[in-house]
Amino acid sequence: MTTMAIRGISLFVQVIGQGYPLVLMHGGPGVDHSTMLPFRPCADRFTLVFYDHRCNGRSEGAEVSSMTWENLTADADALRQALGFDKWAVLGHSFGGMVALEYALRYPQSLSHLLLVDTCGDIRWAQENAPEILARRGYSFDTVQTARRFFNGQIAPHEMVPAMKKFARAYYHRLSPLLLAREVVLGLRMKLRPEALIFGFGQLLQDWTVMDRLGEIKVPTLVMAGRDDFQFPPEHQVALAAEIANSHLEIIERAGHNAPTERPAEVIRAVRTFMSATR
């Protein structure tokens, strides 16, 4: 683990493994690269690049208002160049998948493959649909309203963790005691940045969509998500894959929004199969 000076800021970066380069863009916003650590077994075939987006995790040196699509994607491409890669495969989970989509549209010459995991091409799925899905699943009115405020950046910094706890179980097909223990350990290691979450959902992501531009993406693309993902359910994954010409859709059974954590073997197998088939 190290920090790298990239475009005037300090990005927290970890590079492991050997083989073709694969950069992993974490979700959130407001969390860090540790959410992507379930992909570490892929280091036997790929050079994995983990990093924290600007204003997220342990990356420092920028005001939260600088967390724009222009900067997020330019940071990633500057990191690619600094590491000496002509091209790389890009994998993004949740918010990281949105960054990955923007990157694919802005820097098409820099990536060879696009892997989208539990993400979307239109933020309305999280801001409008996700609270409704929680209501249909029997969550209380208070929890549904908290989720609505959460996904629209309308919470105070001190509310971030309590809000997430209210609907934490919705992120999983089944939150077993063992999985819960693992997630608690992960949470203790994580560097949370509530201001990034509030700015991200409240400003950066307001009215965000790239659905009308997905036809511009020409690289092989894997669209993958858990069957029970309440933020970005299978019907959106179908729509997302349908708009990308060279795409493959993979729905992970018995998994929710955190499919890489809940079903790591299935997710890693899908990544390896996709990369092997399209290289």
Secondary structure, 3 states (H helix, E strand, C coil): CEEEEECCEEEEEEEEECCEEEEEECCCCCCCHHHHHHHHHHHHCEEEEEECCCCCCCCECCCHHHCCHHHHHHHHHHHHHHHCCCCEEEEEECHHHHHHHHHHHHCHHHEEEEEEECCCCECHHHHHHHHHHHHHCCCCHHHHHHHHHHCCCCCCHHHHHHHHHHCHHHHCCCCCHHHHHHHHHHHHHCCCCHHHHHHHHHHHCCCCECHHHHHHCCCCEEEEEECCCCCCCHHHHHHHHHHCCCEEEEEECCCCCCHHHHCHHHHHHHHHHHHHHHC
